[in-house]
């Protein structure tokens, strides 16, 4: 089975200048686990996923835990402000595995299982044409 047979063709993307709030809203509303990041020409420059968003929350949690141990610190307030003002470019994964439409489902499984990747953009001549996520893989295999 080929990637073009299982990929989602209606791809939602964000720009490096998008806000984290916008990303969070899209991920919640569309019930997806990641968004390809594209530049103004439509080329893939990164990906931002639920894992990236959880890492941000993890950092905030750790700052709050540190404040409990060291009274008087207000570092979490600074990080909350940074989180509100942060752009996708600040937290996206830049080294992205990109599939072609003619890659096999085995390539998808290798990346998902061996590289712990759950959202894979699909490109043709550097432009995004689809995305394969965990749900697409489950649909194809079961």
N, CA and C of each residue as an Amber inpcrd file, in Angstrom:
protein
   426
   0.8500000  -1.1710000   0.0000000   0.0000000   0.0000000   0.0000000
   0.9020000   1.2420000   0.0000000   0.4990000   2.2560000  -0.7440000
   1.2950000   3.4770000  -0.8700000   0.7330000   4.6100000  -0.0120000
   1.6050000   5.5410000   0.3140000   1.2320000   6.7010000   1.1260000
   0.0620000   7.4530000   0.4930000   0.0660000   7.6160000  -0.8340000
  -1.0090000   8.3680000  -1.4890000  -2.3810000   7.7330000  -1.2830000
  -2.4120000   6.4380000  -0.9250000  -3.6710000   5.7460000  -0.6880000
  -4.1950000   5.9420000   0.7290000  -3.3280000   6.3290000   1.6470000
  -3.7690000   6.4470000   3.0530000  -3.6810000   7.8660000   3.6060000
  -2.9960000   8.7580000   2.9060000  -2.7680000  10.1030000   3.4490000
  -4.0510000  10.9280000   3.4510000  -4.0910000  11.8690000   4.3710000
  -5.1570000  12.8600000   4.3930000  -4.7380000  13.9780000   3.4430000
  -5.6120000  14.2890000   2.5030000  -5.2690000  15.2900000   1.4820000
  -5.6700000  16.7040000   1.8960000  -6.5740000  16.8060000   2.8350000
  -6.9990000  18.1250000   3.3210000  -6.0950000  18.4830000   4.4970000
  -5.0080000  19.1480000   4.1840000  -3.9810000  19.4260000   5.1740000
  -4.1590000  20.8300000   5.7420000  -4.1380000  20.9050000   7.0460000
  -4.1510000  22.1950000   7.7340000  -2.7040000  22.4960000   8.0860000
  -2.2450000  23.6780000   7.7160000  -0.8720000  24.0700000   8.0110000
  -0.8810000  25.3650000   8.8130000   0.2490000  25.6650000   9.4020000
   0.4560000  26.9420000  10.0720000   1.7790000  27.5190000   9.5780000
   1.9610000  28.7960000   9.8370000   3.2130000  29.4480000   9.4600000
   4.1250000  29.5200000  10.6810000   5.3940000  29.7660000  10.4730000
   6.2960000  29.9260000  11.6100000   5.8820000  31.0800000  12.5210000
   5.1250000  32.0340000  11.9940000   4.6900000  33.2000000  12.7720000
   3.3730000  32.9870000  13.5100000   2.7430000  31.8400000  13.3240000
   1.4860000  31.5520000  14.0340000   1.7440000  31.4850000  15.5340000
   0.7150000  31.7740000  16.3030000   0.8470000  31.7190000  17.7630000
   0.5930000  30.3010000  18.2680000   1.1320000  30.0050000  19.4430000
   0.8800000  28.7010000  20.0600000  -0.5950000  28.5410000  20.4060000
  -1.2440000  29.6340000  20.7540000  -2.6740000  29.5840000  21.0580000
  -3.4540000  29.1160000  19.8250000  -3.1000000  29.6630000  18.6620000
  -3.7440000  29.2500000  17.4200000  -3.5250000  27.7570000  17.1670000
  -2.3080000  27.2900000  17.3730000  -1.9930000  25.8740000  17.1890000
  -2.8350000  25.0210000  18.1380000  -2.8720000  25.4090000  19.4070000
  -3.6610000  24.6620000  20.3870000  -5.1230000  24.5760000  20.0010000
  -5.6740000  25.6750000  19.5150000  -7.0850000  25.6900000  19.1120000
  -7.3350000  24.7590000  17.9260000  -6.4270000  24.7620000  16.9500000
  -6.5820000  23.8930000  15.7800000  -6.4790000  22.4250000  16.1960000
  -5.4740000  22.1050000  17.0040000  -5.2930000  20.7130000  17.4310000
  -6.5190000  20.2060000  18.1860000  -7.0780000  21.0520000  19.0590000
  -8.2780000  20.6560000  19.8110000  -9.4860000  20.5040000  18.8950000
  -9.7430000  21.5320000  18.0840000 -10.9430000  21.5490000  17.2460000
 -10.9440000  20.4230000  16.2080000  -9.8030000  20.2030000  15.5750000
  -9.7300000  19.2200000  14.4940000  -9.3770000  17.8190000  14.9880000
  -9.0430000  17.7040000  16.2720000  -8.6820000  16.4180000  16.8750000
  -7.5550000  15.7410000  16.0950000  -6.4980000  16.5190000  15.8560000
  -5.3230000  16.0130000  15.1600000  -4.1190000  16.1430000  16.0810000
  -3.0310000  15.4780000  15.7090000  -1.8800000  15.4490000  16.6110000
  -0.7000000  16.2870000  16.1420000  -0.8120000  16.9190000  14.9840000
   0.2890000  17.7460000  14.5400000  -0.0680000  18.5700000  13.3230000
   0.7170000  19.6200000  13.1260000   0.5020000  20.5300000  12.0100000
   1.8170000  20.8000000  11.2890000   1.8610000  20.5620000   9.9790000
   3.0430000  20.9740000   9.2380000   3.1650000  22.5020000   9.2730000
   4.4000000  22.9630000   9.3290000   4.6890000  24.3950000   9.3060000
   5.2680000  24.6970000   7.9310000   4.6450000  25.6420000   7.2400000
   5.0910000  25.9830000   5.8860000   5.4290000  27.4680000   5.7950000
   6.3810000  27.7690000   4.9040000   6.7330000  29.1700000   4.6820000
   5.7560000  29.7840000   3.6850000   5.9660000  31.0400000   3.3450000
   5.0320000  31.7450000   2.4680000   4.9530000  31.1240000   1.0730000
   5.9680000  30.3650000   0.6780000   5.9500000  29.6870000  -0.6110000
   5.3440000  28.3020000  -0.5680000   4.9100000  27.8610000   0.6100000
   4.2890000  26.5560000   0.7560000   5.2610000  25.4180000   1.0070000
   6.5360000  25.7370000   1.2150000   7.5220000  24.7020000   1.5080000
   7.5070000  24.3450000   2.9900000   7.7140000  23.0680000   3.2810000
   7.7150000  22.5930000   4.6600000   8.9960000  23.0440000   5.3550000
   8.8340000  23.7370000   6.4880000   9.9900000  24.2020000   7.2640000
  10.0200000  23.6010000   8.6650000   8.9710000  22.8680000   9.0180000
   8.9260000  22.2670000  10.3480000   7.5980000  21.5970000  10.5890000
   7.4380000  21.1560000  11.8260000   6.1740000  20.5580000  12.2570000
   6.0050000  20.8810000  13.7340000   4.7740000  21.1330000  14.1380000
   4.4820000  21.3420000  15.5580000   3.4060000  20.3400000  15.9480000
   3.6590000  19.6170000  17.0380000   2.7980000  18.5020000  17.4230000
   2.3120000  18.6350000  18.8570000   1.4150000  17.7320000  19.2060000
   0.9610000  17.6590000  20.5980000   2.1400000  17.4590000  21.5370000
   3.1120000  16.6760000  21.1140000   4.2990000  16.4460000  21.9410000
   5.0400000  17.7510000  22.2080000   5.1900000  18.5840000  21.1890000
   5.8370000  19.8880000  21.3750000   5.0450000  20.7450000  22.3630000
   3.7320000  20.7270000  22.2310000   2.8790000  21.5160000  23.1230000
   2.9700000  20.9820000  24.5630000   3.0240000  19.6670000  24.7120000
   3.1630000  19.0760000  26.0560000   4.5230000  19.4070000  26.6630000
   5.5560000  19.4850000  25.8440000   6.8780000  19.8770000  26.3500000
   6.8560000  21.2950000  26.9140000   6.0910000  22.1680000  26.2930000
   5.9480000  23.5350000  26.7930000   5.2750000  23.5040000  28.1660000
   4.2020000  22.7250000  28.2830000   3.5190000  22.6090000  29.5760000
   4.4200000  21.9800000  30.6290000   5.2450000  21.0290000  30.2190000
   6.1760000  20.4020000  31.1410000   7.1600000  21.4310000  31.7020000
   7.6580000  22.3030000  30.8520000   8.5760000  23.3480000  31.3140000
   7.8850000  24.2630000  32.3210000   6.6590000  24.6370000  32.0110000
   5.9040000  25.4990000  32.9250000   5.6830000  24.8010000  34.2580000
   5.3130000  23.5190000  34.2260000   5.1050000  22.7480000  35.4460000
   6.3790000  22.7250000  36.2890000   7.5280000  22.5100000  35.6540000
   8.7910000  22.4550000  36.3810000   9.1270000  23.7940000  37.0210000
   8.8530000  24.8880000  36.3120000   9.0860000  26.2140000  36.9130000
   8.2000000  26.3990000  38.1420000   6.9510000  25.9690000  38.0530000
   6.0370000  26.1170000  39.1980000   6.4890000  25.2630000  40.3740000
   6.9840000  24.0590000  40.0940000   7.4930000  23.1860000  41.1620000
   8.7180000  23.8110000  41.8290000   9.5880000  24.4240000  41.0340000
  10.7680000  25.0970000  41.5750000  10.3520000  26.2650000  42.4640000
   9.3360000  26.9910000  42.0670000   8.8450000  28.1140000  42.8710000
   8.3120000  27.6490000  44.2230000   7.7050000  26.4720000  44.2620000
   7.2150000  25.9410000  45.5310000   8.3770000  25.6940000  46.4860000
   9.4880000  25.2160000  45.9400000  10.6630000  24.9140000  46.7610000
  11.4260000  26.1850000  47.1480000  11.4130000  27.1750000  46.2920000
  12.1450000  28.4350000  46.5200000  11.1480000  29.5840000  46.5590000
  10.6300000  29.8830000  47.7220000   9.6240000  30.9420000  47.8120000
  10.2130000  32.2630000  47.3310000   9.3720000  33.0570000  46.6980000
   9.7950000  34.3540000  46.1990000  10.1330000  34.3660000  44.7190000
  10.3980000  33.2010000  44.1550000  10.6680000  33.1480000  42.7180000
   9.3730000  33.3780000  41.9470000   9.4490000  34.1010000  40.8780000
   8.2750000  34.3430000  40.0290000   8.5940000  33.9820000  38.5820000
   9.3930000  32.9480000  38.4080000   9.8220000  32.5500000  37.0710000
   8.6700000  32.0230000  36.2240000   7.7080000  31.3620000  36.8470000
   6.6080000  30.8170000  36.0440000   5.7910000  31.9330000  35.4070000
   5.6860000  33.0850000  36.0730000   4.9740000  34.2120000  35.4680000
   5.6760000  34.6670000  34.1870000   7.0040000  34.6840000  34.2260000
   7.7660000  35.0520000  33.0370000   7.5560000  34.0340000  31.9300000
   7.5440000  32.7440000  32.2840000   7.3500000  31.7210000  31.2790000
   5.9310000  31.7610000  30.7200000   4.9360000  32.0480000  31.5630000
   3.5510000  32.1950000  31.0830000   3.4820000  33.3010000  30.0400000
   4.1610000  34.4200000  30.3120000   4.1890000  35.5360000  29.3560000
   4.8730000  35.0970000  28.0670000   5.9940000  34.3870000  28.2010000
   6.7090000  33.8890000  27.0210000   5.8180000  32.9550000  26.2110000
   5.0830000  32.0830000  26.9070000   4.1910000  31.1360000  26.2400000
   3.1030000  31.8670000  25.4540000   2.5320000  32.9090000  26.0490000
   1.4850000  33.6820000  25.3800000   2.0040000  34.3770000  24.1280000
   3.2480000  34.8330000  24.1680000   3.8030000  35.6030000  23.0630000
   4.5950000  34.7590000  22.0640000   4.8300000  33.5000000  22.3880000
   5.6780000  32.6370000  21.5600000   5.0420000  32.3510000  20.2040000
   5.8950000  32.1500000  19.2590000   5.4780000  31.8020000  17.9050000
   5.8550000  30.3440000  17.6360000   5.2290000  29.7730000  16.6590000
   5.5030000  28.3910000  16.2730000   6.9910000  28.1880000  16.0210000
   7.6420000  29.1400000  15.3790000   9.0670000  29.0050000  15.0410000
   9.9360000  28.7410000  16.2680000   9.4600000  29.1740000  17.4470000
  10.2230000  29.0090000  18.6790000  10.1790000  27.5830000  19.2220000
   9.1860000  26.7990000  18.8310000   8.9820000  25.4780000  19.4270000
   8.7990000  24.3390000  18.4280000   8.7160000  24.6550000  17.1490000
   8.5010000  23.5980000  16.1550000   9.7350000  22.7110000  16.0180000
   9.5080000  21.5060000  15.5500000  10.5950000  20.6060000  15.1950000
  11.0180000  20.9710000  13.7830000  12.3020000  21.2530000  13.6220000
  12.7800000  21.7280000  12.3200000  13.2630000  20.5930000  11.4190000
  13.7940000  19.5430000  11.9990000  14.2550000  18.4010000  11.2030000
  13.1000000  17.4240000  11.0490000  12.3900000  17.5590000   9.9430000
  11.1490000  16.8190000   9.7410000  11.3700000  15.6660000   8.7580000
  10.8350000  14.5070000   9.1100000  10.7860000  13.4000000   8.1560000
   9.6330000  13.6930000   7.2030000   9.9110000  13.7030000   5.9160000
   8.9000000  14.0050000   4.9100000   8.7550000  12.8040000   3.9860000
   7.5210000  12.4030000   3.7570000   7.2190000  11.2780000   2.8740000
   6.9310000  11.7640000   1.4630000   7.0590000  10.8470000   0.5100000
   6.5570000  11.1050000  -0.8350000   5.2950000  10.2660000  -1.0080000
   4.4860000  10.6170000  -1.9730000   3.2380000   9.8960000  -2.1990000
   3.4730000   8.4330000  -2.5650000   4.6300000   8.1210000  -3.1040000
   4.9140000   6.7580000  -3.5430000   5.6900000   5.9340000  -2.5270000
   5.9330000   6.4970000  -1.3430000   6.5100000   5.6940000  -0.2680000
   5.4860000   4.6380000   0.1450000   5.9780000   3.5550000   0.7120000
   5.0800000   2.4790000   1.1410000   4.6510000   2.6710000   2.5910000
   3.6300000   1.9370000   2.9440000   3.1390000   1.9570000   4.3180000
   4.2070000   1.4460000   5.2850000   5.0870000   0.6050000   4.7760000
   6.1950000   0.1070000   5.6060000   7.1280000   1.2460000   6.0160000
   7.3350000   2.2040000   5.1330000   8.1560000   3.3760000   5.4560000
   7.4750000   4.1850000   6.5620000   6.1680000   4.3330000   6.4490000
   5.3950000   5.0410000   7.4790000   5.5760000   4.3490000   8.8260000
   5.4140000   3.0200000   8.8420000   5.5330000   2.2740000  10.0960000
   6.9490000   2.3720000  10.6570000   7.9400000   2.2880000   9.7990000
   9.3280000   2.3970000  10.2660000   9.5560000   3.7350000  10.9730000
   9.0980000   4.8150000  10.3740000   9.2830000   6.1270000  10.9910000
   8.4690000   6.2710000  12.2740000   7.2330000   5.8410000  12.2370000
   6.3850000   5.9730000  13.4230000   6.8910000   5.1240000  14.5830000
   7.3010000   3.9090000  14.3000000   7.6850000   3.0060000  15.3810000
   9.1430000   3.1340000  15.7930000  10.0350000   3.3510000  14.8490000
  11.4600000   3.4280000  15.1810000  11.9330000   4.8320000  15.5340000
  11.2370000   5.8400000  15.0210000  11.6500000   7.2300000  15.2820000
  10.6690000   7.9570000  16.1990000   9.6270000   7.2570000  16.6340000
   8.5990000   7.8460000  17.5120000   7.9980000   9.1220000  16.9360000
   7.6540000   9.0390000  15.6580000   7.0260000  10.1610000  14.9510000
   5.5690000   9.7930000  14.7290000   4.6500000  10.7270000  14.9720000
   3.2430000  10.3880000  14.7850000   2.5240000  11.2420000  13.7610000
   3.2020000  12.2240000  13.1950000   2.6170000  13.0430000  12.1380000
   3.6790000  13.2170000  11.0640000   3.3690000  12.7750000   9.8480000
   4.3350000  12.8140000   8.7630000   3.7700000  13.5750000   7.5640000
   4.3730000  14.7090000   7.2290000   3.9320000  15.4350000   6.0390000
   4.3210000  14.6740000   4.7720000   3.5300000  14.8610000   3.7420000
   3.7950000  14.2660000   2.4400000   3.9960000  15.4210000   1.4640000
   5.0930000  15.3710000   0.7040000   5.4120000  16.4750000  -0.2030000
   5.6840000  15.9710000  -1.6070000   5.4330000  16.8520000  -2.5420000
   5.7750000  16.6290000  -3.9410000   6.5090000  17.8800000  -4.4070000
   7.7550000  17.7170000  -4.8010000   8.6070000  18.8360000  -5.2300000
   8.6970000  19.9080000  -4.1440000   8.7800000  19.4680000  -2.8890000
   8.9560000  20.3720000  -1.7680000   7.6860000  21.0280000  -1.2460000
   6.5670000  20.8240000  -1.9080000   5.2890000  21.4220000  -1.4940000
   4.4130000  20.3510000  -0.8560000   3.7430000  20.7360000   0.2000000
   2.9110000  19.7840000   0.9430000   1.6770000  19.3860000   0.1330000
   1.4240000  18.0620000   0.0860000   0.2630000  17.5460000  -0.6320000
  -0.6130000  16.6570000   0.2520000  -0.1100000  16.3460000   1.4400000
  -0.8740000  15.4960000   2.3360000  -0.1640000  15.3310000   3.6570000
  -0.7820000  14.5540000   4.5180000  -0.1940000  14.2440000   5.8150000
  -0.6740000  12.8530000   6.2180000   0.2040000  12.1090000   6.8620000
  -0.1620000  10.7960000   7.3820000   0.0120000  10.8480000   8.8950000
  -1.0630000  10.5310000   9.5950000  -1.0320000  10.4770000  11.0460000
  -1.3400000   9.0780000  11.5390000  -1.2970000   8.9160000  12.8350000
  -1.5630000   7.6040000  13.4360000  -2.9310000   7.0600000  13.0420000
  -3.9200000   7.9210000  13.0190000  -5.2760000   7.4620000  12.6600000
  -5.3250000   6.9470000  11.2290000  -4.5890000   7.6090000  10.3170000
  -4.5460000   7.1420000   8.9310000  -3.9380000   5.7430000   8.8660000
  -2.8980000   5.5170000   9.6490000  -2.2590000   4.2060000   9.6630000
  -3.2130000   3.1310000  10.2000000  -3.9220000   3.4400000  11.2590000
  -4.8900000   2.4920000  11.8290000  -5.9960000   2.1880000  10.8270000
  -6.5220000   3.2480000  10.1880000  -7.5720000   3.0390000   9.1740000
  -7.0980000   2.1110000   8.0480000  -5.8430000   2.2970000   7.6390000
  -5.3140000   1.5080000   6.5290000  -5.0720000   0.0510000   6.9100000
  -4.7440000  -0.1880000   8.1570000  -4.3410000  -1.5380000   8.5690000
  -5.4580000  -2.3710000   9.1900000  -6.5370000  -1.7380000   9.5910000
  -7.5880000  -2.5030000  10.2740000  -8.8920000  -2.3110000   9.5800000
